[in-house]
Amino acid sequence: MPGLRAVLFDLDGVLTPTAALHMRAWERLFAPWSGARGVAPYTDADYFTHIDGRPRYDGVAAYVASRGVALPWGTPDDAPGDDSVCALGNRKDEIVNRMFAEEGIEPYPGSVRFLDAVTAAGAAVAVVSSSRNTPTVLASAGLAHRFDVVVDGNVAAREALAGKPAPDTYVRAAELVGVPVADAVVVEDAVSGVAAGRAGGFGLVVGVDRGVGAAALREHGADVVVTDLGELDAGVLQAQRGGAR
């Protein structure tokens, strides 16, 4: 499979339908918070504009700033609450982990078929996610054994990697699988994620439209947009890569 040597997957909304679960968790966090603060109500549009694809604390900070509220950053050790950006982020983490336990996680069937196709074709694979819950999600979805390389929020914090839309986490994943970025494919459902792929100079950026809109994904860096990864196989990607950029 000349040229296509690695596929780097985002997790939430790409491999697993946890993006929808995260959306509901953010709504459970910010709907009452916004009401108590007397600011404009939280909407799904806020998720796509301020939160989607970003590290958790960055998403909190962006949303809070959008409502004209100044909060101290705090530290990751802050107790869940609303006195700091980190406290709000930790409360969101509590909410979403409770939802994981109650609802369970199943991967998208089309994404699993695509993963099977690219690994059968000889491509290295990795997961690149802003979430610190990535190991839990992969294990719950039965996918942990499929990925030797995972660059998540924990790795980013430990290695001081900038979060999406910066390309750093994707670049690090390419390094770990031993493939130049020009020979690697980024697969993302978030505007910040496709922007990271474009900024990193990756050979192909695939956008998966789970609600943000194909036009927005293309505008921010996607070369190819699908509604489900089951629409693609390794051969289609190789053909597209030849005409990308």
Backbone hydrogen bonds in HBPLUS format (Angstrom, degrees):
<---DONOR---> <-ACCEPTOR-->    atom                        ^
c    i                          cat <-CA-CA->   ^        H-A-AA   ^      H-
h    n   atom  resd res      DA  || num        DHA   H-A  angle D-A-AA Bond
n    s   type  num  typ     dist DA aas  dist angle  dist       angle   num
A0005-ARG N   A0183-ASP O   3.09 MM 178  5.71 168.1  2.10 159.6 162.3     1
A0124-ALA N   A0005-ARG O   2.95 MM 119  6.17 169.3  1.96 139.0 135.4     2
A0185-VAL N   A0006-ALA O   2.89 MM 179  6.20 154.5  1.96 143.3 151.0     3
A0007-VAL N   A0124-ALA O   2.83 MM 117  6.33 151.9  1.90 157.4 164.7     4
A0126-ALA N   A0007-VAL O   3.22 MM 119  6.68 142.2  2.37 150.5 152.4     5
A0008-LEU N   A0185-VAL O   2.73 MM 177  5.93 175.3  1.73 172.0 172.9     6
A0187-VAL N   A0008-LEU O   2.94 MM 179  6.15 154.5  2.00 165.4 161.3     7
A0009-PHE N   A0126-ALA O   2.83 MM 117  6.12 163.0  1.86 163.6 157.7     8
A0128-VAL N   A0009-PHE O   2.71 MM 119  5.86 159.5  1.75 148.0 152.1     9
A0010-ASP N   A0187-VAL O   2.98 MM 177  6.10 152.7  2.06 164.1 169.7    10
A0014-VAL N   A0011-LEU O   3.04 MM   3  5.28 159.3  2.09 120.8 126.7    11
A0015-LEU N   A0011-LEU O   2.91 MM   4  5.08 149.2  2.01 133.8 143.9    12
A0016-THR N   A0011-LEU O   3.26 MM   5  6.17 168.1  2.27 149.2 148.5    13
A0013-GLY N   A0016-THR O   2.73 MM   3  5.52 155.8  1.78 169.1 174.4    14
A0108-TYR N   A0015-LEU O   2.98 MM  93  5.92 159.1  2.03 141.4 147.6    15
A0022-HIS N   A0018-THR O   2.71 MM   4  5.97 159.3  1.75 153.5 159.3    16
A0023-MET N   A0019-ALA O   2.83 MM   4  6.08 152.3  1.91 145.8 153.6    17
A0024-ARG N   A0020-ALA O   3.14 MM   4  6.44 155.9  2.20 143.4 148.5    18
A0025-ALA N   A0021-LEU O   2.94 MM   4  6.25 148.8  2.04 145.7 155.3    19
A0026-TRP N   A0022-HIS O   2.84 MM   4  6.13 161.0  1.88 158.3 162.0    20
A0027-GLU N   A0023-MET O   3.01 MM   4  6.27 152.7  2.09 143.7 151.6    21
A0028-ARG N   A0024-ARG O   2.94 MM   4  6.18 152.4  2.01 143.7 150.8    22
A0029-LEU N   A0025-ALA O   2.99 MM   4  6.30 136.8  2.18 140.4 152.5    23
A0029-LEU N   A0026-TRP O   3.13 MM   3  4.98 125.4  2.44  90.1 104.5    24
A0030-PHE N   A0026-TRP O   2.83 MM   4  6.03 175.3  1.84 161.4 160.9    25
A0031-ALA N   A0027-GLU O   2.91 MM   4  5.46 156.6  1.96 142.3 147.1    26
A0034-SER N   A0030-PHE O   2.83 MM   4  5.70 164.0  1.85 144.3 148.2    27
A0035-GLY N   A0031-ALA O   3.12 MM   4  6.29 158.2  2.17 145.2 151.4    28
A0036-ALA N   A0032-PRO O   2.89 MM   4  6.07 160.7  1.92 151.1 155.9    29
A0037-ARG N   A0033-TRP O   2.99 MM   4  6.18 144.7  2.12 144.0 153.7    30
A0038-GLY N   A0034-SER O   2.96 MM   4  6.01 118.7  2.34 138.0 152.7    31
A0039-VAL N   A0034-SER O   3.13 MM   5  5.33 158.5  2.17 149.6 151.9    32
A0038-GLY N   A0035-GLY O   3.22 MM   3  5.11 145.4  2.35  95.1 105.2    33
A0046-ASP N   A0043-THR O   3.03 MM   3  5.35 134.6  2.25 103.8 115.3    34
A0047-TYR N   A0044-ASP O   2.97 MM   3  5.17 123.8  2.29 100.0 114.4    35
A0048-PHE N   A0044-ASP O   3.30 MM   4  6.77 158.4  2.35 155.1 158.3    36
A0049-THR N   A0045-ALA O   2.96 MM   4  6.08 150.5  2.05 146.8 155.6    37
A0050-HIS N   A0046-ASP O   2.84 MM   4  5.61 168.0  1.85 148.3 152.2    38
A0051-ILE N   A0047-TYR O   3.02 MM   4  4.89 145.9  2.14 125.6 135.1    39
A0052-ASP N   A0047-TYR O   2.76 MM   5  5.67 165.8  1.78 163.6 161.0    40
A0054-ARG N   A0051-ILE O   3.01 MM   3  5.66 163.4  2.04 140.8 145.9    41
A0058-ASP N   A0055-PRO O   3.02 MM   3  5.31 115.4  2.45 105.9 122.0    42
A0059-GLY N   A0055-PRO O   2.93 MM   4  6.23 153.1  2.00 158.2 167.1    43
A0060-VAL N   A0056-ARG O   3.01 MM   4  6.36 157.2  2.06 152.3 158.4    44
A0061-ALA N   A0057-TYR O   2.91 MM   4  6.13 167.8  1.92 151.2 154.4    45
A0062-ALA N   A0058-ASP O   2.91 MM   4  6.10 156.9  1.97 147.0 153.2    46
A0063-TYR N   A0059-GLY O   3.00 MM   4  6.19 163.7  2.03 150.6 154.6    47
A0064-VAL N   A0060-VAL O   2.91 MM   4  6.06 176.3  1.91 162.5 163.8    48
A0065-ALA N   A0061-ALA O   2.96 MM   4  6.01 160.9  2.00 144.8 150.5    49
A0066-SER N   A0062-ALA O   3.02 MM   4  6.17 144.7  2.15 138.7 148.3    50
A0066-SER N   A0063-TYR O   3.00 MM   3  5.03 118.3  2.40  94.9 110.9    51
A0067-ARG N   A0064-VAL O   3.07 MM   3  5.33 145.5  2.20 103.1 113.2    52
A0069-VAL N   A0064-VAL O   3.20 MM   5  5.54 165.7  2.22 150.7 146.8    53
A0068-GLY N   A0065-ALA O   2.93 MM   3  4.99 162.1  1.96 109.8 112.8    54
A0085-VAL N   A0072-PRO O   2.90 MM  13  6.33 157.5  1.95 154.9 162.5    55
A0086-CYS N   A0073-TRP O   3.00 MM  13  6.06 158.0  2.05 155.4 160.1    56
A0078-ASP N   A0075-THR O   2.94 MM   3  5.59 169.3  1.95 127.2 128.8    57
A0081-GLY N   A0087-ALA O   3.07 MM   6  4.82 165.1  2.09 107.0 109.3    58
A0088-LEU N   A0084-SER O   3.05 MM   4  6.31 160.1  2.10 149.7 153.9    59
A0089-GLY N   A0085-VAL O   2.94 MM   4  6.21 160.3  1.98 149.5 155.7    60
A0090-ASN N   A0086-CYS O   2.81 MM   4  6.01 151.4  1.89 147.9 155.5    61
A0091-ARG N   A0087-ALA O   2.98 MM   4  6.24 143.4  2.12 140.2 150.1    62
A0092-LYS N   A0088-LEU O   2.97 MM   4  6.31 157.1  2.03 151.0 156.9    63
A0093-ASP N   A0089-GLY O   3.02 MM   4  6.31 149.6  2.11 141.5 149.8    64
A0094-GLU N   A0090-ASN O   3.10 MM   4  6.36 151.9  2.18 141.2 147.5    65
A0095-ILE N   A0091-ARG O   3.02 MM   4  6.36 159.1  2.07 151.1 156.5    66
A0096-VAL N   A0092-LYS O   2.93 MM   4  6.21 167.6  1.95 159.1 160.9    67
A0097-ASN N   A0093-ASP O   3.02 MM   4  6.07 161.2  2.06 148.5 153.8    68
A0098-ARG N   A0094-GLU O   3.12 MM   4  6.24 150.8  2.21 144.6 151.8    69
A0099-MET N   A0095-ILE O   3.11 MM   4  6.41 148.7  2.21 143.1 151.9    70
A0100-PHE N   A0096-VAL O   2.86 MM   4  6.20 152.6  1.93 149.7 157.2    71
A0101-ALA N   A0097-ASN O   3.13 MM   4  6.31 162.9  2.16 143.7 147.2    72
A0102-GLU N   A0098-ARG O   3.03 MM   4  6.22 152.2  2.11 143.0 150.8    73
A0103-GLU N   A0099-MET O   2.83 MM   4  5.76 159.9  1.87 156.0 160.0    74
A0104-GLY N   A0100-PHE O   2.90 MM   4  5.23 153.1  1.97 137.8 143.9    75
A0111-SER N   A0108-TYR O   3.08 MM   3  5.20 122.8  2.42 100.4 114.9    76
A0112-VAL N   A0108-TYR O   3.07 MM   4  6.42 152.8  2.15 154.3 162.0    77
A0113-ARG N   A0109-PRO O   3.01 MM   4  6.32 154.8  2.07 148.8 155.7    78
A0114-PHE N   A0110-GLY O   3.02 MM   4  6.23 155.8  2.08 142.1 148.4    79
A0115-LEU N   A0111-SER O   2.85 MM   4  6.06 158.6  1.90 147.0 153.3    80
A0116-ASP N   A0112-VAL O   2.87 MM   4  6.09 158.4  1.92 147.8 153.5    81
A0117-ALA N   A0113-ARG O   2.97 MM   4  6.22 152.5  2.04 143.6 151.0    82
A0118-VAL N   A0114-PHE O   2.97 MM   4  6.27 164.5  1.99 159.3 161.2    83
A0119-THR N   A0115-LEU O   3.07 MM   4  6.13 160.6  2.11 149.7 155.3    84
A0120-ALA N   A0116-ASP O   2.93 MM   4  5.97 153.7  2.00 143.5 151.5    85
A0121-ALA N   A0117-ALA O   3.02 MM   4  6.19 137.2  2.21 136.6 147.9    86
A0123-ALA N   A0118-VAL O   2.99 MM   5  5.56 158.1  2.04 163.2 156.1    87
A0122-GLY N   A0119-THR O   3.05 MM   3  5.09 156.8  2.10 101.6 108.8    88
A0127-VAL N   A0149-VAL O   3.15 MM  22  6.61 155.9  2.21 147.4 153.1    89
A0151-VAL N   A0127-VAL O   2.84 MM  24  6.20 168.4  1.86 165.9 167.2    90
A0129-SER N   A0151-VAL O   2.96 MM  22  6.42 148.3  2.06 142.6 152.8    91
A0153-GLY N   A0131-SER O   3.11 MM  22  4.93 166.8  2.13 112.3 111.2    92
A0136-THR N   A0133-ASN O   3.06 MM   3  5.42 116.7  2.48 109.7 124.6    93
A0137-VAL N   A0133-ASN O   3.00 MM   4  6.25 162.0  2.03 159.9 165.8    94
A0138-LEU N   A0134-THR O   2.89 MM   4  6.04 174.1  1.90 165.8 166.6    95
A0139-ALA N   A0135-PRO O   3.02 MM   4  6.08 160.9  2.06 144.0 149.6    96
A0140-SER N   A0136-THR O   2.91 MM   4  6.05 161.4  1.95 147.4 153.1    97
A0141-ALA N   A0137-VAL O   2.90 MM   4  6.03 147.0  2.01 148.8 157.7    98
A0143-LEU N   A0138-LEU O   2.84 MM   5  4.99 159.6  1.88 158.3 155.6    99
A0142-GLY N   A0139-ALA O   3.13 MM   3  5.13 156.9  2.19 101.6 108.7   100
A0146-ARG N   A0143-LEU O   2.89 MM   3  5.38 157.2  1.94 118.4 126.1   101
A0147-PHE N   A0144-ALA O   3.37 MM   3  5.92 168.9  2.38 115.0 118.0   102
A0156-ALA N   A0152-ASP O   2.90 MM   4  6.16 165.2  1.92 157.8 162.6   103
A0157-ALA N   A0153-GLY O   3.05 MM   4  6.13 154.5  2.12 137.8 143.8   104
A0158-ARG N   A0154-ASN O   3.01 MM   4  6.20 161.8  2.04 146.6 152.0   105
A0159-GLU N   A0155-VAL O   2.85 MM   4  5.97 156.6  1.90 155.9 161.4   106
A0160-ALA N   A0156-ALA O   2.88 MM   4  5.55 104.4  2.46 133.8 148.1   107
A0161-LEU N   A0156-ALA O   2.83 MM   5  4.61 158.1  1.88 134.6 140.9   108
A0160-ALA N   A0157-ALA O   3.42 MM   3  5.06 159.7  2.47  94.5 100.2   109
A0166-ALA N   A0163-GLY O   3.01 MM   3  5.68 142.7  2.16 133.7 129.3   110
A0170-TYR N   A0167-PRO O   3.06 MM   3  5.54 119.4  2.44 113.9 128.5   111
A0171-VAL N   A0167-PRO O   2.92 MM   4  6.08 163.6  1.94 161.0 166.1   112
A0172-ARG N   A0168-ASP O   2.90 MM   4  6.07 155.8  1.96 147.0 153.6   113
A0173-ALA N   A0169-THR O   3.06 MM   4  6.28 152.1  2.14 139.7 146.7   114
A0174-ALA N   A0170-TYR O   2.99 MM   4  6.29 158.9  2.04 151.6 156.7   115
A0175-GLU N   A0171-VAL O   3.01 MM   4  6.31 155.3  2.07 147.7 154.5   116
A0176-LEU N   A0172-ARG O   2.97 MM   4  6.25 155.5  2.03 148.4 154.8   117
A0177-VAL N   A0173-ALA O   3.01 MM   4  6.31 145.0  2.14 149.6 158.3   118
A0178-GLY N   A0174-ALA O   2.98 MM   4  6.03 113.9  2.43 135.3 151.7   119
A0179-VAL N   A0174-ALA O   3.02 MM   5  5.34 166.9  2.03 151.0 151.8   120
A0178-GLY N   A0175-GLU O   3.05 MM   3  4.95 144.5  2.18  95.7 106.7   121
A0183-ASP N   A0180-PRO O   2.92 MM   3  5.47 155.7  1.98 116.5 124.2   122
A0184-ALA N   A0181-VAL O   3.12 MM   3  5.05 164.1  2.14 111.6 111.5   123
A0203-GLY N   A0181-VAL O   3.11 MM  22  6.53 139.6  2.28 149.2 140.6   124
A0203-GLY N   A0184-ALA O   3.08 MM  19  5.55 121.7  2.44 146.7 161.4   125
A0186-VAL N   A0204-LEU O   2.96 MM  18  6.37 160.9  2.00 158.2 161.7   126
A0206-VAL N   A0186-VAL O   2.75 MM  20  6.07 169.4  1.76 172.4 172.5   127
A0188-GLU N   A0206-VAL O   2.91 MM  18  6.26 166.2  1.92 170.4 173.8   128
A0208-VAL N   A0188-GLU O   2.71 MM  20  5.94 150.1  1.79 145.1 152.4   129
A0193-GLY N   A0190-ALA O   3.06 MM   3  5.04 122.4  2.41  93.8 108.6   130
A0194-VAL N   A0190-ALA O   3.00 MM   4  6.38 162.4  2.03 160.3 162.9   131
A0195-ALA N   A0191-VAL O   3.01 MM   4  6.11 153.5  2.08 146.5 154.6   132
A0196-ALA N   A0192-SER O   3.06 MM   4  6.22 141.1  2.22 131.7 141.5   133
A0197-GLY N   A0193-GLY O   3.04 MM   4  6.40 153.0  2.11 146.1 152.9   134
A0198-ARG N   A0194-VAL O   2.97 MM   4  6.24 157.8  2.02 148.4 153.8   135
A0199-ALA N   A0195-ALA O   2.87 MM   4  6.02 164.3  1.90 148.6 153.4   136
A0200-GLY N   A0196-ALA O   2.97 MM   4  6.07 141.0  2.13 142.7 152.4   137
A0202-PHE N   A0197-GLY O   3.39 MM   5  5.79 171.8  2.40 167.8 165.7   138
A0201-GLY N   A0198-ARG O   3.17 MM   3  5.44 162.5  2.20 109.1 114.5   139
A0223-ASP N   A0205-VAL O   2.76 MM  18  5.37 154.3  1.83 144.2 152.4   140
A0224-VAL N   A0205-VAL O   3.35 MM  19  6.69 158.5  2.40 151.5 154.9   141
A0207-GLY N   A0224-VAL O   2.70 MM  17  6.03 172.0  1.70 167.1 167.9   142
A0226-VAL N   A0207-GLY O   2.92 MM  19  6.40 154.8  1.98 161.3 167.1   143
A0209-ASP N   A0226-VAL O   2.78 MM  17  6.11 161.4  1.81 161.2 164.9   144
A0217-LEU N   A0213-GLY O   3.16 MM   4  6.46 159.4  2.20 151.3 157.2   145
A0218-ARG N   A0214-ALA O   2.93 MM   4  6.16 163.3  1.96 155.1 159.4   146
A0219-GLU N   A0215-ALA O   2.87 MM   4  5.99 159.1  1.91 147.8 154.4   147
A0220-HIS N   A0216-ALA O   3.12 MM   4  6.25 146.3  2.23 143.2 150.4   148
A0222-ALA N   A0217-LEU O   2.88 MM   5  5.46 166.6  1.90 142.8 140.2   149
A0221-GLY N   A0218-ARG O   3.22 MM   3  5.30 155.3  2.28 101.3 108.7   150
A0231-GLU N   A0228-ASP O   3.01 MM   3  5.87 168.4  2.02 123.5 126.8   151
A0232-LEU N   A0229-LEU O   2.98 MM   3  5.52 165.8  2.00 117.7 122.4   152
A0237-LEU N   A0233-ASP O   3.08 MM   4  6.40 164.8  2.10 158.6 162.9   153
A0238-GLN N   A0234-ALA O   2.98 MM   4  6.20 155.1  2.05 145.1 152.0   154
A0239-ALA N   A0235-GLY O   3.02 MM   4  6.28 156.8  2.07 148.3 154.1   155
A0240-GLN N   A0236-VAL O   2.91 MM   4  6.15 160.0  1.95 152.7 158.3   156
A0241-ARG N   A0237-LEU O   2.79 MM   4  5.95 155.5  1.85 151.0 158.0   157
A0242-GLY N   A0238-GLN O   3.31 MM   4  6.51 149.1  2.41 141.2 147.1   158
A0243-GLY N   A0240-GLN O   2.96 MM   3  5.41 142.0  2.11 108.3 119.0   159
A0244-ALA N   A0241-ARG O   3.19 MM   3  5.03 154.8  2.26  98.9 106.6   160
